[in-house]
Amino acid sequence: MKQLVPIILFILPLIATAQDGTVKTLRAEAERTIQKETDTTKKNWRKGGMYGINISQGSLSNWAAGGDNFSISVNSLLSLYAYYKKGKHSWDNSFDFNIGYMNTTSLGSRKNDDRFDLLTKYGHALNPKLNLSGLVNLRSQLFKGYTYPDNVKTFSSAFMAPGYLLTSLGLDYKPNKNHSIFFSPVTARWVIVRDTALANRGLYGVSPGKKSNLEFGAFATISYMREINKYITYKSRIDLFSNYRHNPQNIDLFMSNILNAKLGKVLSVSWSLDFIYDDDVRLFGKNQRSAALQVKSLVGIGFLIRF
C-alpha cells in the first residue's frame, strides 16, 4: 500500500490535467459552433443605410411635384436597404425618403418637393445569377406641391396624388452583389390621385372625377449600389414602364442618382440628379397641357451618417 501512494500521487495530477484539457477542448468547440451559427445568420442579411442633411444649390426643370427653377435649400435624405439571401431564396428591400425646404428671391420662402420610394422584391434562384422574382413598388410624396407657371402659384400634387403602386412578376439578373436587372412583360400599375381637386382636373392620366387608373404593361428596373471606397458611395436606379393600353411607344422613365463623398467623419459633399418622364403628366408647355422631361439636380455640403 505504501508503494502505491507515490504512484497515485503521480497519476492524480495527470488525470486532473487531462480532464481540464478535455473541458477546455469541449468549451472551445462549443464556442466555435455558436460563433459559426451566429456568423452564418449574419451573412444571410446585408443591411445598411445613410442619413444626410445638406445645404444645397438646386435646379429644377419641369418638376411636377413643385419648386422653382433655381434655389438655395436645406435637403434631407434617408436611404435604407436590407438584402436577404439563403439557398435559393432572396429578398431585397429598399426605402428612400427625400424632403427639402428652399428659399428663392423671386417668390420668398417655401417648401420644396418631397418623395418616398419603397421597393420589395422576392426571388427564387434558377441559377446562381438569375432569379424568378416578384416585385412591389410604392412611390409618392407626403406634402402638397406647387408649380409656378408665369410666377403664379398652382396646386399640382399631394400625398398619393399622384401615387404609383406597381406589382410585377419577371426575371431578375444579378451579375454581382451591387447590380440588379429586373424585367417583366406582365406588370400592373395603379396610378392614384386621391385629392378631389386634382382628380377632377384629370391629371396624371386618370379620367376626370376618377381617383385611380389601372394600367397593364411591361416594366424594367436596373439598380446599382456601390461603396467605391470608404469615402465615396454611389447609388443609381432607373425604372421603365410601357403601358400596353395607351401609347405603349411612349415609355415612362424614372431615374435617380446619388453620389456622396465624405470629407471627414460626418462632413460630406453630395450630388443628386433625378429624371422623370411620364406621358400622362401634362402640366407643362404654354397651356400646361404637355408632357416634358422633368429634371432635378442638387449639389450640397452637409452631414452624412452611414449605418
C-alpha positions as CSV (number, residue, x, y, z in Angstrom):
1,M,0.0,0.0,0.0
2,K,2.8,2.4,0.9
3,Q,4.3,1.7,-2.5
4,L,1.1,2.7,-4.3
5,V,0.9,6.1,-2.6
6,P,3.7,7.7,-4.8
7,I,2.1,6.2,-7.9
8,I,-1.3,7.6,-7.0
9,L,0.1,11.0,-6.2
10,F,1.8,10.9,-9.6
11,I,-1.3,9.8,-11.5
12,L,-3.8,12.2,-9.9
13,P,-2.3,15.4,-11.4
14,L,-2.2,13.8,-14.8
15,I,-5.9,12.9,-14.6
16,A,-6.8,16.4,-13.4
17,T,-4.7,17.9,-16.3
18,A,-6.4,15.6,-18.8
19,Q,-9.8,16.5,-17.5
20,D,-9.0,20.2,-17.6
21,G,-7.8,19.8,-21.1
22,T,-10.9,17.9,-22.2
23,V,-13.2,20.6,-20.6
24,K,-11.3,23.3,-22.4
25,T,-11.5,21.5,-25.7
26,L,-15.2,20.9,-25.4
27,R,-15.7,24.6,-24.4
28,A,-13.7,25.8,-27.4
29,E,-15.6,23.5,-29.8
30,A,-18.9,24.8,-28.4
31,E,-17.8,28.4,-28.8
32,R,-16.7,27.8,-32.3
33,T,-20.1,26.2,-33.1
34,I,-22.0,29.1,-31.6
35,Q,-19.8,31.6,-33.4
36,K,-20.2,29.8,-36.6
37,E,-24.0,29.8,-36.3
38,T,-24.0,33.5,-35.5
39,D,-21.8,34.3,-38.4
40,T,-23.9,32.3,-40.8
41,T,-27.0,34.2,-39.7
42,K,-25.3,37.5,-40.1
43,K,-24.2,36.5,-43.6
44,N,-27.8,35.9,-44.7
45,W,-28.6,39.6,-44.3
46,R,-26.8,42.6,-45.7
47,K,-28.2,45.7,-44.2
48,G,-27.2,49.4,-44.1
49,G,-28.2,52.9,-45.0
50,M,-27.3,56.5,-44.7
51,Y,-28.8,59.8,-43.5
52,G,-27.7,63.1,-44.7
53,I,-28.7,66.7,-44.3
54,N,-27.3,69.3,-46.7
55,I,-27.3,72.9,-47.7
56,S,-27.8,72.7,-51.4
57,Q,-28.0,74.7,-54.6
58,G,-30.7,73.2,-56.7
59,S,-32.1,73.5,-60.2
60,L,-35.4,72.2,-61.4
61,S,-36.8,71.8,-64.9
62,N,-40.5,70.9,-65.5
63,W,-40.7,69.4,-62.0
64,A,-44.3,68.4,-61.4
65,A,-44.0,68.0,-57.6
66,G,-43.3,71.7,-57.3
67,G,-40.5,74.1,-56.8
68,D,-38.7,77.0,-58.5
69,N,-36.0,76.7,-61.2
70,F,-33.1,77.8,-59.0
71,S,-32.9,77.8,-55.2
72,I,-30.8,77.6,-52.1
73,S,-32.3,74.8,-50.0
74,V,-31.9,72.5,-47.0
75,N,-32.4,68.9,-48.0
76,S,-32.6,65.7,-46.0
77,L,-32.2,62.2,-47.4
78,L,-32.8,58.9,-45.7
79,S,-31.8,55.8,-47.6
80,L,-32.1,52.3,-46.2
81,Y,-31.6,48.8,-47.5
82,A,-31.9,45.2,-46.3
83,Y,-31.0,42.3,-48.5
84,Y,-31.5,38.6,-47.6
85,K,-30.2,35.5,-49.3
86,K,-30.2,31.9,-48.2
87,G,-30.0,29.0,-50.5
88,K,-32.3,29.7,-53.5
89,H,-34.3,32.4,-51.7
90,S,-33.6,36.1,-51.8
91,W,-35.5,39.1,-50.5
92,D,-34.4,42.7,-51.4
93,N,-35.8,45.7,-49.7
94,S,-35.1,49.4,-50.1
95,F,-36.6,52.7,-48.8
96,D,-35.7,56.2,-49.8
97,F,-37.2,59.4,-48.4
98,N,-36.2,62.9,-49.5
99,I,-37.5,66.2,-48.3
100,G,-36.3,69.7,-48.6
101,Y,-37.1,73.3,-47.9
102,M,-35.9,76.1,-50.1
103,N,-35.7,79.8,-50.4
104,T,-35.9,81.8,-53.6
105,T,-35.5,85.5,-54.2
106,S,-38.5,85.8,-56.6
107,L,-41.2,84.1,-54.6
108,G,-40.0,84.1,-51.0
109,S,-39.5,81.1,-48.7
110,R,-41.5,77.9,-49.4
111,K,-41.3,74.1,-49.2
112,N,-39.6,72.2,-51.9
113,D,-40.7,68.8,-53.1
114,D,-40.5,65.6,-51.2
115,R,-40.6,62.0,-52.3
116,F,-40.7,58.5,-50.7
117,D,-40.0,55.2,-52.6
118,L,-40.5,51.7,-51.1
119,L,-39.4,48.6,-53.1
120,T,-39.5,45.0,-52.1
121,K,-38.6,42.1,-54.3
122,Y,-38.6,38.3,-53.6
123,G,-36.6,35.9,-55.8
124,H,-36.2,32.2,-56.3
125,A,-32.9,31.2,-57.9
126,L,-33.0,29.5,-61.3
127,N,-29.2,29.6,-61.4
128,P,-26.5,31.5,-59.5
129,K,-27.2,34.8,-61.3
130,L,-30.9,34.5,-62.5
131,N,-34.0,34.6,-60.3
132,L,-37.7,34.2,-60.9
133,S,-38.9,37.2,-58.9
134,G,-42.0,39.1,-57.8
135,L,-41.7,42.9,-57.1
136,V,-43.9,45.5,-55.4
137,N,-43.1,49.2,-55.6
138,L,-44.9,52.2,-54.0
139,R,-43.8,55.8,-54.8
140,S,-45.4,59.1,-53.8
141,Q,-44.9,62.1,-51.6
142,L,-46.2,63.4,-48.2
143,F,-46.9,67.1,-48.6
144,K,-48.5,69.4,-51.1
145,G,-46.6,70.6,-54.1
146,Y,-47.0,73.6,-56.4
147,T,-45.8,74.7,-59.8
148,Y,-45.2,78.3,-60.7
149,P,-46.1,78.9,-64.4
150,D,-45.5,82.7,-65.0
151,N,-44.9,83.1,-61.3
152,V,-48.5,82.0,-60.5
153,K,-48.7,79.5,-57.6
154,T,-50.6,76.5,-58.9
155,F,-51.5,73.4,-56.8
156,S,-50.1,70.4,-58.6
157,S,-49.6,67.4,-56.2
158,A,-50.2,66.0,-52.7
159,F,-49.9,62.7,-50.7
160,M,-50.9,59.9,-53.0
161,A,-51.8,62.4,-55.7
162,P,-50.1,61.1,-57.6
163,G,-49.2,57.8,-56.0
164,Y,-47.8,54.8,-58.0
165,L,-48.4,51.3,-56.9
166,L,-46.8,48.6,-59.1
167,T,-46.8,44.8,-58.9
168,S,-44.7,42.8,-61.3
169,L,-43.6,39.2,-62.0
170,G,-40.5,38.6,-64.0
171,L,-36.8,37.7,-64.2
172,D,-34.1,39.3,-62.1
173,Y,-30.5,39.1,-63.3
174,K,-27.8,39.7,-60.7
175,P,-24.3,39.7,-62.2
176,N,-22.8,40.7,-58.8
177,K,-23.9,41.8,-55.3
178,N,-24.1,45.5,-56.4
179,H,-26.1,45.2,-59.6
180,S,-29.6,44.0,-60.4
181,I,-31.5,44.0,-63.7
182,F,-35.2,43.1,-63.5
183,F,-37.6,42.7,-66.5
184,S,-41.2,41.8,-66.6
185,P,-43.7,41.7,-69.6
186,V,-46.6,41.2,-67.1
187,T,-47.0,44.3,-64.8
188,A,-49.9,46.0,-63.2
189,R,-49.6,49.7,-62.2
190,W,-52.2,51.7,-60.3
191,V,-52.0,55.5,-60.7
192,I,-53.7,57.0,-57.7
193,V,-54.9,60.6,-57.4
194,R,-56.7,60.8,-54.1
195,D,-57.1,64.6,-54.0
196,T,-60.5,65.5,-55.3
197,A,-59.4,68.8,-56.8
198,L,-56.6,67.2,-58.8
199,A,-58.7,64.2,-59.8
200,N,-61.4,66.5,-61.2
201,R,-58.8,68.1,-63.4
202,G,-58.0,64.6,-64.9
203,L,-54.3,64.9,-64.0
204,Y,-51.7,62.1,-64.2
205,G,-53.7,60.0,-66.6
206,V,-56.8,59.4,-64.6
207,S,-60.2,60.2,-66.1
208,P,-61.8,63.5,-64.7
209,G,-63.6,62.7,-61.5
210,K,-61.9,59.3,-61.1
211,K,-59.2,58.8,-58.4
212,S,-57.3,55.9,-59.9
213,N,-56.3,54.3,-63.1
214,L,-55.2,50.7,-63.7
215,E,-52.5,50.2,-66.3
216,F,-51.0,46.9,-67.7
217,G,-47.7,46.8,-69.4
218,A,-44.0,45.9,-69.5
219,F,-41.6,47.0,-66.8
220,A,-37.9,47.0,-66.3
221,T,-35.8,48.3,-63.4
222,I,-32.0,48.5,-63.2
223,S,-30.4,49.2,-59.8
224,Y,-26.8,49.7,-58.8
225,M,-25.2,50.5,-55.5
226,R,-21.6,50.5,-54.6
227,E,-19.2,51.8,-51.9
228,I,-16.4,52.8,-54.2
229,N,-14.1,53.2,-51.2
230,K,-14.6,54.1,-47.6
231,Y,-15.2,57.7,-48.6
232,I,-17.3,57.6,-51.8
233,T,-20.7,55.9,-52.4
234,Y,-22.8,55.8,-55.5
235,K,-26.4,54.7,-55.9
236,S,-28.5,54.6,-59.0
237,R,-31.8,53.3,-60.2
238,I,-33.8,53.5,-63.5
239,D,-37.4,52.4,-64.0
240,L,-39.0,52.0,-67.4
241,F,-42.7,51.3,-68.0
242,S,-44.7,50.8,-71.2
243,N,-48.5,51.0,-71.0
244,Y,-50.0,48.4,-73.4
245,R,-53.4,50.1,-73.3
246,H,-52.3,53.6,-74.2
247,N,-49.4,54.8,-76.3
248,P,-47.1,51.9,-75.5
249,Q,-44.3,53.6,-77.5
250,N,-44.2,56.5,-75.0
251,I,-42.2,54.8,-72.3
252,D,-42.4,56.3,-68.7
253,L,-39.0,57.0,-67.2
254,F,-37.9,57.4,-63.5
255,M,-34.2,57.7,-62.8
256,S,-32.4,58.7,-59.6
257,N,-28.6,59.1,-59.0
258,I,-26.9,59.9,-55.7
259,L,-23.2,60.4,-55.3
260,N,-21.7,61.1,-51.8
261,A,-18.2,61.8,-50.8
262,K,-17.1,62.1,-47.2
263,L,-14.7,64.9,-46.2
264,G,-14.4,63.8,-42.6
265,K,-16.2,61.6,-40.0
266,V,-19.6,63.3,-40.7
267,L,-19.0,66.1,-43.2
268,S,-19.7,65.3,-46.8
269,V,-20.5,66.7,-50.3
270,S,-23.2,65.2,-52.4
271,W,-24.8,65.4,-55.8
272,S,-28.2,64.0,-56.7
273,L,-29.6,64.0,-60.2
274,D,-33.2,62.8,-61.0
275,F,-35.0,62.4,-64.2
276,I,-38.8,61.7,-64.7
277,Y,-40.8,61.4,-67.9
278,D,-44.5,60.4,-67.7
279,D,-46.6,60.9,-70.8
280,D,-49.6,61.3,-68.6
281,V,-48.2,64.2,-66.6
282,R,-49.3,67.0,-68.8
283,L,-48.6,70.1,-66.7
284,F,-46.1,71.9,-69.0
285,G,-45.9,73.9,-72.1
286,K,-47.7,77.1,-73.0
287,N,-51.1,75.8,-71.9
288,Q,-49.8,73.5,-69.2
289,R,-51.2,70.5,-71.2
290,S,-48.0,68.9,-72.5
291,A,-45.7,66.2,-71.1
292,A,-42.0,67.0,-70.6
293,L,-38.8,65.6,-69.2
294,Q,-38.6,66.6,-65.5
295,V,-35.1,67.2,-64.2
296,K,-33.9,67.9,-60.7
297,S,-30.2,68.5,-59.7
298,L,-29.0,69.2,-56.2
299,V,-25.4,69.9,-55.2
300,G,-24.8,70.3,-51.5
301,I,-22.5,70.1,-48.5
302,G,-23.5,68.9,-45.1
303,F,-23.6,66.0,-42.7
304,L,-23.7,62.3,-43.6
305,I,-24.0,59.3,-41.3
306,R,-23.7,55.7,-42.6
307,F,-25.0,52.8,-40.6
